[in-house]
Amino acid sequence: MGNVYTNITAFAGGEGLDLSSFEEALKEHYKGGVVEDLVYKNRPLMAMMPKYSKFGGRVLPVPVMNANPQNRSANFSDAQKTGAAYQAGSIKSFLLQRVRDYSIARIDGETLEASKGDANAFMQAATAEIDGAMSAIGRSLAGACYRNGSGVIGNAASVAAGPPIEITLTNPENVTQFEVGMILQDPTAAREGTVQAVDRSNGKLEMAAGSTLIATDDLVVKGDQPVAGSNSKVSGLDAWITDTSLSSPFFGVDRSVDPSRLAGLKHNGSAQPIEEALIDGASLVGREGGRPDHCFMGFEKFSELVKALGSKVTYVDAKSPAGLGFKALELHAPYGTMKVIPDADCQPDTAWLLQMDTWSLNSLGECPRILTHDGNKSLRISDADAIEVRIGYYANIACKAPGWNCKVTL
């Protein structure tokens, strides 16, 4: 940080900060490592997932071989099939498409003026807003990594008419996905309301007057709902590992022809002790040829697992590709050990057994980043005394072997 302030003073020429100086401050401050720490810290799945940042073109083919050639026999003539009898291997290619997400930070002109000649004060004011915008888009992406792309982040079990109007979430653990100031809609955008307070202990949202949301509504942040039948959010774990709508094309593939290999494995362990459910899920993946090395679950279920294992608990370090570290519980599985990591963004009552090298977060440029299409990191607002910093990404998640991963219901 000291170098940043020194540089600002130098290029400001001692006469205070202007828009050009601010551009240089952003360039110095928001380097790759800083952005990764702001966005990926405390979001283990998003941090651990391999990244590919050169997703250009219209689509990215993700081929999956779901069947080998079937021209084998102890009898040579039966093996040497000809014509229509020849059974070629089956390769399905998911044609991955990008989705967009944005987060905006604005800094008013008075703040710019008030900080002239004091670079440190300016950076503290500016980075607070920009860091917050970075964190907001990080939370959006981290939650979406677990979900099905529909934008739904929770469900209203009941709505008290108030005042105040109060929504009780169907599962209180989903409260981690909500923030004060969010404008929520039902997926059809027919009803909406603004969050003005969050009761994180009891999973309740206090809504501003005029909210029209009703009980049983799925809750979506305004603008995140599907448009013209296409998802606006990234297709996360619950989109790739699923047992719903398999015949509907998913990135162009009908997955009903081979659900296990094209739509992943599922194990219902809700009636089992948690450690047995995870072992059985891992065994199911092992039977299909996969080797799950990581398991992600919510904090409540992680705590339950720790208590169940008692003195047998062993902790290890888990490192992300960017070098961020997370503490993990080590669980022995049929093909070695799994690192079990709690994640606040994971759905309640669900564990994901993943072979991490089969997953990737694919983006056009770094994900996320400050958008600089015209070379500028900040823009003057035409109708306000302020400047604006735009943060965003163009990306989606891919899995090259869904059948080597498992969703375990706990």
Disulfide bonds with the S-S distance in Angstrom:
none
